Amino acid sequence: MSAISVKTIRQRVEAQLVATAGLTKSRFSPELFGFDARLLMHGAFAVGAPFTEANPTTQRQRRTEGVLANSRIEVRLAGNHRADAQMSDFDTFLDLEATVITAVEAISRTDLHVVFETATREVSTGFEFLLSTISFRIIHRLALE
């Protein structure tokens, strides 16, 4: 497994969602995504990388090889939530969420391993959108030089 940067992983997830799932990349960072419902649309997403840590196994850290690491990648996703079709919109949103999970799981495993962890859902402050945060643990070698 060759070393790969967290930036490259985040960009690879983003590109995969645009190419295979047909979603729309948001111009907002994942931390700001969803705060203003007027700026959302169905199928919009943002990809973040909130933390990276060394894998808990005992290992030597060789600069030339990198260190085995776990990075969390989070996909923030928005979907419609109409007052007159709440349950059908929720079901449609669950399908959209499943599309995101399968698209990320389909990323090439040559230099990383993808593990689905959680999907948490909430309603936007204006009750116009459903928001989901889908978390993946990416096991990879982090470059040290």
C-alpha positions as CSV (number, residue, x, y, z in Angstrom):
1,M,0.0,0.0,0.0
2,S,1.6,3.3,-1.1
3,A,1.3,6.5,1.0
4,I,-1.5,8.9,0.1
5,S,-2.5,12.3,1.5
6,V,-5.8,13.0,3.2
7,K,-6.4,15.8,0.6
8,T,-6.1,13.2,-2.2
9,I,-8.6,10.9,-0.4
10,R,-11.1,13.7,0.1
11,Q,-10.8,14.8,-3.5
12,R,-11.2,11.2,-4.7
13,V,-14.4,10.7,-2.7
14,E,-15.7,14.0,-4.1
15,A,-14.9,13.1,-7.7
16,Q,-16.5,9.6,-7.2
17,L,-19.8,11.2,-6.0
18,V,-19.9,13.6,-8.9
19,A,-19.0,11.0,-11.5
20,T,-21.0,7.9,-10.4
21,A,-23.8,9.2,-8.2
22,G,-24.6,12.3,-10.3
23,L,-24.7,14.5,-7.2
24,T,-23.9,18.2,-7.1
25,K,-20.8,19.4,-5.2
26,S,-21.5,22.3,-2.9
27,R,-19.3,25.4,-2.9
28,F,-19.5,25.5,0.9
29,S,-17.2,23.6,3.2
30,P,-18.7,20.6,5.1
31,E,-18.7,22.6,8.3
32,L,-20.9,25.3,6.8
33,F,-23.0,23.0,4.6
34,G,-26.7,23.0,5.7
35,F,-26.6,26.1,7.9
36,D,-28.7,28.1,5.4
37,A,-31.5,26.1,3.8
38,R,-31.9,28.8,1.1
39,L,-28.5,27.7,-0.3
40,L,-29.3,24.0,-0.5
41,M,-30.6,21.8,-3.3
42,H,-31.7,18.2,-3.5
43,G,-28.6,16.0,-4.1
44,A,-26.1,18.6,-3.0
45,F,-23.1,17.4,-1.0
46,A,-19.8,18.4,0.7
47,V,-16.9,16.2,1.7
48,G,-14.8,16.8,4.7
49,A,-12.0,15.2,6.6
50,P,-12.4,16.1,10.3
51,F,-9.6,14.0,11.7
52,T,-6.7,11.6,11.0
53,E,-5.0,9.4,13.6
54,A,-2.4,6.7,13.6
55,N,-3.8,3.2,13.4
56,P,-3.8,1.8,16.9
57,T,-1.5,-1.1,16.0
58,T,2.1,-1.1,17.2
59,Q,4.2,0.0,14.3
60,R,7.4,1.8,13.4
61,Q,7.0,5.0,11.6
62,R,9.4,5.1,8.7
63,R,9.5,8.3,6.8
64,T,10.0,6.6,3.5
65,E,7.1,4.2,4.0
66,G,4.6,6.5,5.9
67,V,2.5,5.5,8.8
68,L,-0.6,3.4,8.8
69,A,-3.5,5.8,9.5
70,N,-7.2,6.0,9.9
71,S,-8.9,9.1,8.4
72,R,-12.5,10.0,8.9
73,I,-14.2,11.2,5.7
74,E,-17.6,12.7,6.1
75,V,-20.1,13.3,3.3
76,R,-22.8,15.9,4.1
77,L,-25.8,15.4,1.9
78,A,-29.1,17.4,1.4
79,G,-32.4,16.1,0.2
80,N,-35.9,17.6,-0.3
81,H,-38.4,17.6,2.7
82,R,-41.7,18.9,1.5
83,A,-44.5,19.4,4.0
84,D,-47.1,17.5,1.8
85,A,-44.8,14.5,1.0
86,Q,-42.6,14.0,4.1
87,M,-42.5,10.2,4.2
88,S,-42.0,9.8,0.4
89,D,-39.3,12.4,0.5
90,F,-37.7,10.6,3.5
91,D,-37.7,7.3,1.5
92,T,-36.2,9.1,-1.5
93,F,-33.6,10.6,0.7
94,L,-32.7,7.2,2.2
95,D,-32.2,5.9,-1.4
96,L,-30.0,8.9,-2.1
97,E,-28.0,8.1,1.0
98,A,-27.6,4.5,-0.1
99,T,-26.3,5.7,-3.4
100,V,-23.6,7.7,-1.6
101,I,-22.6,4.8,0.5
102,T,-22.3,2.4,-2.5
103,A,-20.4,5.0,-4.6
104,V,-17.8,5.6,-1.9
105,E,-17.5,1.9,-1.2
106,A,-16.7,1.4,-4.9
107,I,-13.6,3.6,-4.8
108,S,-10.4,1.8,-5.9
109,R,-8.7,-0.1,-3.1
110,T,-5.2,0.1,-4.5
111,D,-3.9,2.5,-1.8
112,L,-6.7,2.7,0.8
113,H,-9.5,0.7,2.4
114,V,-13.0,2.2,2.9
115,V,-15.1,1.2,5.9
116,F,-18.7,2.6,6.3
117,E,-19.2,3.8,9.9
118,T,-22.4,5.9,10.4
119,A,-25.2,7.9,8.8
120,T,-26.9,10.5,10.9
121,R,-30.0,12.4,9.7
122,E,-31.5,15.7,10.7
123,V,-34.0,18.2,9.4
124,S,-32.7,21.7,8.3
125,T,-33.7,24.6,10.5
126,G,-36.4,25.7,8.0
127,F,-37.7,22.1,7.7
128,E,-37.2,22.3,3.9
129,F,-34.4,19.8,3.7
130,L,-33.2,16.6,5.2
131,L,-29.5,16.6,6.0
132,S,-27.3,13.5,6.5
133,T,-23.7,13.1,7.6
134,I,-22.3,9.9,6.3
135,S,-19.0,8.8,7.9
136,F,-16.4,6.5,6.5
137,R,-13.1,5.3,8.1
138,I,-10.4,5.3,5.5
139,I,-7.4,3.1,6.3
140,H,-4.3,4.2,4.4
141,R,-0.6,5.0,4.6
142,L,0.0,8.6,5.4
143,A,3.0,10.1,3.8
144,L,5.7,11.3,6.3
145,E,7.9,13.0,3.8
